[in-house]
Amino acid sequence: MNEINSHKDLLVYQKSLDFVQNIYQLTAKFPEEEKFGLTSQMRRAAISIPSNIAEGAARQFVKEYIQFLYVSLGSIVEIETQLEIAKRLNFCIENSRLQEEIIHIKRMLIKLIQILKTK
């Protein structure tokens, strides 16, 4: 296993950065009138995931880090809901790749939280 020296070394951080890019690509195709609505909300929620992983890792106490990871987890679940809304509004079609990314990131966040809780 590779040594973790920084939040940048965490696979969940790297995957969440990829996810941000994918959300930006998806929302770029949304209707213009959603620019300040669902598009903006989904992008902010996506950005929140790696941002909170990074901010939490910089905290002095593990308990604080865990709290920031919970915020990241909340953001990924928020996007999961927003994707469902976007599909119902016919802004996009079912995207199994994004759904798989969501599941994978959620699992990694939960596992990291569990590991940190044992410290």
SVG drawing of the C-alpha trace seen along z (x, -y; Angstrom):
<svg xmlns="http://www.w3.org/2000/svg" viewBox="-39 -32 44 34">
<polyline fill="none" stroke="black" stroke-width="0.4" points="0.0,0.0 1.3,-3.5 2.1,-5.9 -0.3,-8.7 1.5,-12.0 -1.3,-14.4 -4.9,-14.5 -3.8,-14.6 -2.6,-11.0 -6.0,-9.8 -7.8,-7.9 -11.2,-9.3 -9.8,-12.8 -8.5,-12.0 -11.8,-10.3 -13.8,-13.3 -11.7,-15.7 -12.6,-13.5 -16.2,-13.6 -16.2,-17.4 -15.0,-17.4 -17.7,-15.0 -20.4,-17.0 -19.2,-20.2 -19.3,-18.4 -22.8,-17.1 -24.2,-20.4 -22.7,-22.3 -25.5,-20.7 -28.3,-21.8 -30.7,-24.6 -29.3,-28.1 -32.2,-29.1 -30.7,-26.6 -27.4,-28.4 -28.2,-29.8 -30.4,-26.9 -29.7,-23.2 -26.4,-23.8 -25.0,-26.0 -26.2,-23.9 -24.8,-20.6 -21.4,-22.3 -21.2,-23.7 -22.1,-20.4 -19.5,-18.6 -16.8,-21.1 -17.6,-20.7 -16.6,-17.0 -12.8,-17.3 -12.7,-20.7 -14.0,-19.3 -11.7,-16.3 -8.8,-18.7 -9.9,-21.1 -10.6,-18.2 -7.2,-16.8 -5.7,-20.1 -7.4,-20.1 -5.5,-19.4 -8.0,-16.9 -9.3,-13.6 -12.8,-14.4 -12.8,-17.6 -11.5,-15.7 -14.4,-13.2 -16.9,-16.1 -15.6,-17.4 -15.8,-14.0 -19.4,-13.8 -20.0,-17.1 -18.4,-15.6 -20.7,-12.6 -23.7,-14.9 -22.6,-16.6 -22.3,-13.4 -25.8,-12.3 -27.1,-15.8 -25.8,-15.4 -27.4,-11.9 -30.7,-13.6 -30.0,-16.4 -29.2,-13.9 -32.5,-12.3 -34.2,-15.7 -32.3,-16.5 -33.4,-13.2 -37.0,-13.8 -36.8,-17.3 -35.3,-15.7 -32.0,-17.6 -30.1,-14.4 -30.6,-10.7 -29.6,-7.9 -25.9,-8.0 -24.6,-4.7 -21.0,-5.9 -21.9,-8.9 -24.0,-6.6 -21.1,-4.2 -18.8,-7.1 -21.3,-8.2 -21.5,-4.8 -17.7,-4.4 -17.0,-7.8 -19.7,-7.2 -18.1,-3.9 -14.6,-5.3 -15.8,-8.2 -17.6,-5.8 -14.5,-3.6 -12.2,-6.5 -14.6,-7.7 -14.6,-4.2 -10.8,-4.0 -10.5,-7.5 -13.0,-6.6 -10.7,-3.8 -7.8,-6.2"/>
</svg>
